[in-house]
Amino acid sequence: MVGEIARDISRRVTLMHKIDSGNIVGMKAHMEGLNHLLDQESNEVLLVGIWGMGGIGKTSIVKCLYDQLSPKFPAHCFIENIKSVSKDNGHDLKHLQKELLSSILCDDIRLWSVEAGCQEIKKRLGNQKVFLVLDGVDKVAQVHALAKEKNWFGPGSRIIITTRDMGLLNTCGVEVVYEVKCLDDKDALQMFKQIAFEGGLPPCEGFDQLSIRASKLAHGLPSAIQAYALFLRGRTASPEEWEEALGALESSLDENIMEILKISYEGLPKPHQNVFLHVVCLFNGDTLQRITSLLHGPIPQSSLWIRVLAEKSLIKISTNGSVIMHKLVEQMGREIIRDDMSLARKFLRDPMEIRVALAFRDVSIYIIFDLFF
């Protein structure tokens, strides 16, 4: 049942792009917030970051913003999902530079190096009012190749960067940042019903409580709400069918959501991954002070690594110093451990597995540390 659901969601999730972004719940508030930050009356060149965890809707937001504002700019360009195009080598960065210049100038631009591309951008666009969107940035080199300096663009230009990495925005000198947050329960339920029932009403009363349960399963993450709603949309014959499907969804993270969230984990160096998995297994909801004091011995500089996890949108550090991980991110981390035998042996959680490991003395001091803390 779980496998069938995962495969079915994989097929249906490709339909998401057909949903009108202008009707997405909460989009009006996003547009109002961003329009205020963009300060269109100013002639200053502004770099604005849109920051948030994977699957939270940054691309949908910036597409809607681009549709609204790009006609007001003589020159405009939207480069989508940069992380999948660029591997930080010269060839891929030149490709992005050519895409930018060709899109705005409607001309085939030849570049012999990234440095030449930077000079060409400054030369060709330095006097133009540009609206440029760099979507899905995950490396500083990508920004430096396309929009390193404000003087590359004419007065009044607006450069929008969407990313999961606040540290990247800080390094690139982006001072104006719009944080995208998860939906609250009310908006999550509204979005779920909008998609699951195609803008209509549930076929019978029995679906209301199941809709609440399904929307809460996504914990406010828009991409998860969409995935679950699209899957359940074809199963409205009876509430019992939804009940069975929800039981399976609750036991395993949807593979599409897993892949979206896993990108952030896979981009971490090994020491950061190690700290992330400790938070997943032991410390979600604990205080930063307690976590760093416990990890200081086995993982030097753990305090720094935890703050890096916050910059990468994998955790949040609350105002009272608590480390909070989104439930789906935590679930993603646990499935990473479960699927990797070396990690599964290191981070023992199941009582039976712990007893077996201790009985055969197949456990290290480091694992015992994990168990007792």
C-alpha positions in Angstrom: 0.0 0.0 0.0 2.8 2.5 0.9 4.7 1.7 -2.3 1.6 2.2 -4.4 0.9 5.5 -2.7 4.5 6.7 -3.3 4.3 5.7 -7.0 1.0 7.3 -7.5 2.1 10.6 -5.9 5.2 10.6 -8.1 2.9 10.6 -11.2 0.4 13.1 -9.8 2.9 15.6 -8.4 3.9 16.5 -12.0 0.5 18.1 -12.3 1.2 20.8 -9.7 2.4 23.3 -12.3 -1.1 23.5 -13.7 -2.4 25.0 -10.5 -2.9 28.8 -11.0 -0.3 30.4 -8.7 -2.5 33.5 -8.4 -5.1 31.4 -6.5 -2.6 29.9 -4.0 -3.6 30.4 -0.4 -1.5 33.2 1.2 -0.1 34.5 -2.1 -1.7 38.0 -1.6 0.1 38.5 1.7 3.4 37.4 0.1 2.9 39.9 -2.8 2.1 42.7 -0.3 5.2 42.0 1.8 7.5 41.7 -1.2 6.2 44.8 -2.9 6.9 46.8 0.3 10.5 45.5 0.4 11.1 46.1 -3.3 10.3 49.9 -2.9 9.7 50.4 -6.6 9.9 54.2 -6.2 13.6 54.1 -5.4 16.2 54.4 -8.1 18.6 52.4 -6.0 19.6 49.0 -7.3 18.3 46.4 -4.8 19.2 42.8 -4.1 16.4 41.0 -2.3 16.6 37.5 -1.0 13.6 35.1 -0.6 14.6 32.5 1.9 13.0 29.4 3.3 13.1 25.6 3.5 12.7 23.3 0.6 9.1 22.9 -0.6 7.8 26.0 1.1 6.8 27.7 -2.1 9.6 30.2 -2.9 9.5 29.4 -6.6 5.7 29.8 -6.8 6.0 33.1 -4.9 8.7 34.5 -7.2 6.9 33.4 -10.4 3.8 35.3 -9.2 5.9 38.3 -8.4 7.6 38.1 -11.8 4.3 38.0 -13.6 3.2 41.1 -11.8 6.3 43.2 -12.0 8.3 42.2 -15.0 6.1 44.2 -17.5 7.1 47.4 -15.6 10.8 46.9 -16.4 12.3 47.4 -19.9 14.6 44.4 -19.3 13.7 41.3 -17.4 14.8 37.7 -17.0 13.8 34.7 -14.9 16.4 31.9 -14.5 14.7 29.0 -12.8 16.2 26.2 -10.6 19.8 27.4 -11.0 21.1 24.6 -8.7 20.2 22.0 -11.2 21.9 23.8 -14.1 25.1 24.9 -12.4 27.8 22.7 -10.9 30.0 25.8 -10.3 32.4 25.0 -13.1 33.1 27.5 -15.8 31.0 25.9 -18.5 27.8 25.8 -16.5 28.3 29.4 -15.2 28.9 30.6 -18.7 25.7 28.9 -19.8 23.8 30.8 -17.1 25.5 34.1 -18.2 24.5 33.4 -21.8 21.0 32.6 -20.8 20.7 36.0 -18.9 22.2 38.0 -21.8 20.3 36.2 -24.6 17.0 36.5 -22.8 17.2 40.2 -22.3 19.1 41.2 -25.5 17.5 38.6 -27.9 20.9 37.9 -29.3 23.3 35.0 -29.4 26.1 35.9 -27.0 29.5 34.2 -27.2 31.6 34.1 -24.0 35.1 32.7 -23.7 35.2 32.7 -19.9 33.2 33.5 -16.8 35.2 36.7 -16.3 34.4 37.8 -19.8 30.7 37.1 -19.1 30.8 39.3 -16.0 32.3 42.1 -18.0 29.7 41.6 -20.8 26.8 41.7 -18.3 28.1 45.0 -16.9 28.7 46.5 -20.3 25.3 45.4 -21.8 23.1 45.9 -18.8 24.8 48.7 -16.8 22.4 51.3 -18.2 19.2 49.2 -18.3 16.5 49.0 -15.6 16.5 45.2 -15.0 14.2 42.9 -13.2 16.2 39.7 -12.7 15.1 36.6 -10.8 17.7 34.0 -9.8 15.7 31.0 -8.5 17.1 28.1 -6.6 20.6 29.5 -5.9 22.8 27.2 -3.7 26.3 28.5 -4.4 27.9 32.0 -4.0 29.7 31.5 -7.4 26.3 31.5 -9.2 25.4 34.9 -7.8 28.9 36.2 -8.5 28.7 35.1 -12.1 25.3 36.8 -12.7 24.9 39.7 -10.3 28.0 40.2 -8.2 27.9 44.0 -8.1 25.0 46.4 -8.1 26.7 48.6 -10.7 26.3 45.8 -13.3 22.7 47.0 -13.7 21.0 50.4 -14.3 19.3 52.6 -11.7 16.0 51.1 -10.3 17.0 47.5 -11.1 15.7 44.7 -8.8 17.6 41.4 -8.4 15.7 38.6 -6.6 17.5 35.6 -5.3 15.6 32.6 -3.9 17.6 30.2 -1.7 17.5 27.9 1.2 20.7 29.3 2.5 20.8 32.5 4.6 24.6 32.3 4.8 24.8 32.6 1.0 22.7 35.8 1.1 24.9 37.3 3.8 28.0 36.4 1.8 26.6 38.1 -1.3 25.8 41.3 0.6 22.0 40.8 0.4 20.6 43.1 3.1 16.8 42.8 2.3 15.5 39.3 3.0 11.9 38.0 2.9 11.5 34.8 4.9 8.8 32.4 3.7 7.2 30.5 6.6 4.9 27.4 6.7 1.2 27.9 6.6 -0.8 27.9 9.8 -3.5 25.2 10.3 -6.3 27.4 8.9 -4.5 28.2 5.6 -3.1 24.7 5.3 -6.7 23.3 5.4 -8.0 25.8 3.0 -5.2 25.0 0.5 -5.7 21.3 0.9 -9.5 21.5 0.2 -8.9 23.9 -2.7 -6.8 21.2 -4.4 -8.3 18.0 -3.1 -11.9 19.0 -4.1 -10.9 21.2 -7.1 -12.3 24.3 -5.5 -15.6 22.7 -4.6 -17.0 21.1 -1.5 -16.3 17.7 0.0 -18.7 15.0 -1.4 -20.1 14.2 2.1 -19.7 15.1 5.7 -17.3 12.3 6.5 -14.5 14.0 4.5 -14.2 17.1 6.8 -12.3 15.5 9.7 -10.2 13.5 7.2 -9.3 16.7 5.4 -8.1 18.2 8.7 -6.0 15.1 9.4 -4.5 15.1 5.9 -3.7 18.8 6.0 -2.0 18.5 9.4 0.1 15.6 8.0 1.9 18.2 5.9 2.8 20.4 8.9 2.2 23.6 6.9 4.6 22.7 4.1 2.8 23.8 0.8 4.5 21.2 -1.4 3.4 18.4 0.9 -0.1 19.8 1.1 -0.3 19.7 -2.7 1.2 16.2 -3.0 -1.2 14.7 -0.5 -4.2 16.6 -1.9 -3.5 15.6 -5.4 -3.2 12.0 -4.4 -6.4 11.9 -2.4 -8.3 13.9 -5.0 -8.8 10.7 -7.0 -10.1 8.7 -4.0 -13.4 10.4 -3.0 -15.6 7.4 -3.5 -15.8 6.9 0.3 -14.3 8.2 3.5 -13.1 4.7 4.2 -10.8 4.8 1.2 -9.3 8.0 2.5 -8.9 6.5 5.9 -6.9 3.6 4.5 -4.8 5.9 2.4 -4.0 8.3 5.2 -2.9 5.4 7.4 -0.3 4.5 4.8 0.8 8.1 4.3 1.3 8.6 8.0 3.7 5.6 8.1 6.1 6.8 5.4 7.3 10.1 4.0 6.2 10.7 0.4 9.2 10.1 -1.9 8.8 13.4 -3.7 8.8 15.4 -0.5 11.8 13.2 0.7 13.8 14.2 -2.4 12.9 17.9 -2.0 14.0 18.0 1.6 17.0 15.7 1.2 18.7 18.2 -1.1 19.6 20.4 1.8 21.0 17.5 3.8 23.1 16.2 0.9 24.6 19.6 0.4 26.1 19.6 3.9 29.7 18.6 4.7 30.0 15.4 6.7 30.5 17.2 10.1 27.3 19.2 9.5 25.4 16.0 8.5 26.6 14.4 11.7 25.2 17.2 13.9 22.0 17.2 11.8 21.4 13.5 12.5 22.1 14.0 16.2 19.4 16.7 16.3 17.0 14.3 14.4 17.5 11.5 16.9 18.1 13.2 20.2 17.7 16.9 20.4 14.7 18.2 18.5 13.1 20.8 20.8 16.0 20.9 23.2 17.9 24.1 24.1 20.9 25.2 22.0 22.9 25.5 25.2 22.3 21.9 26.3 22.9 20.5 22.8 26.2 22.2 22.4 27.4 21.2 25.9 26.6 17.5 25.2 28.1 17.5 21.7 31.2 19.5 22.5 33.3 16.5 23.3 32.5 14.2 20.3 31.8 17.0 17.9 34.0 20.1 18.3 32.5 23.4 17.0 29.0 21.8 17.3 27.6 25.3 18.2 28.8 26.7 14.9 27.5 23.7 12.9 24.1 24.0 14.5 23.9 27.7 13.5 24.8 26.6 10.0 21.9 24.2 10.0 19.7 27.1 10.8 21.1 29.1 7.9 20.4 26.2 5.6 16.7 26.1 6.7 17.1 22.6 8.3 16.3 23.9 11.8 15.1 27.0 13.6 16.5 28.5 16.7 13.7 30.1 18.7 13.9 33.4 20.6 14.2 31.4 23.8 17.1 29.3 22.5 15.3 26.1 21.6 16.3 24.2 18.5 13.2 23.2 16.5 13.2 21.0 13.4 10.2 20.8 11.1 8.4 17.4 11.5 8.9 16.4 7.9 12.6 17.3 8.0 12.9 15.2 11.1 11.1 12.3 9.3 13.4 12.7 6.4 16.4 12.4 8.7 15.1 9.3 10.3 14.5 7.6 6.9 18.1 8.5 5.9 19.3 6.7 9.0 17.0 3.7 8.4 18.1 3.3 4.8 21.9 3.5 5.7 23.2 0.5 7.6 26.2 2.3 9.0 24.0 5.1 10.3 21.3 2.6 11.5 24.0 0.9 13.7 25.2 4.2 15.0 21.9 5.8 15.9 20.0 2.9 17.6 16.5 3.9 18.6 14.4 0.7 18.6 14.5 -1.0 22.1 14.8 -4.5 20.6 17.7 -3.4 18.3 19.5 -1.9 21.3 19.1 -5.1 23.4 20.4 -7.2 20.5 23.4 -4.9 20.0 24.3 -4.9 23.6 23.9 -8.6 23.9 26.4 -9.2 21.1 28.6 -6.3 22.4 28.3 -4.9 18.9 28.2 -1.3 20.1 30.8 1.4 20.5 31.3 4.0 23.2 30.1 6.6 20.7 26.8 4.7 20.2 26.4 4.4 24.0 26.8 8.2 24.2 23.9 8.5 21.7 21.7 6.1 23.7 22.2 7.7 27.1 21.8 11.3 25.9 
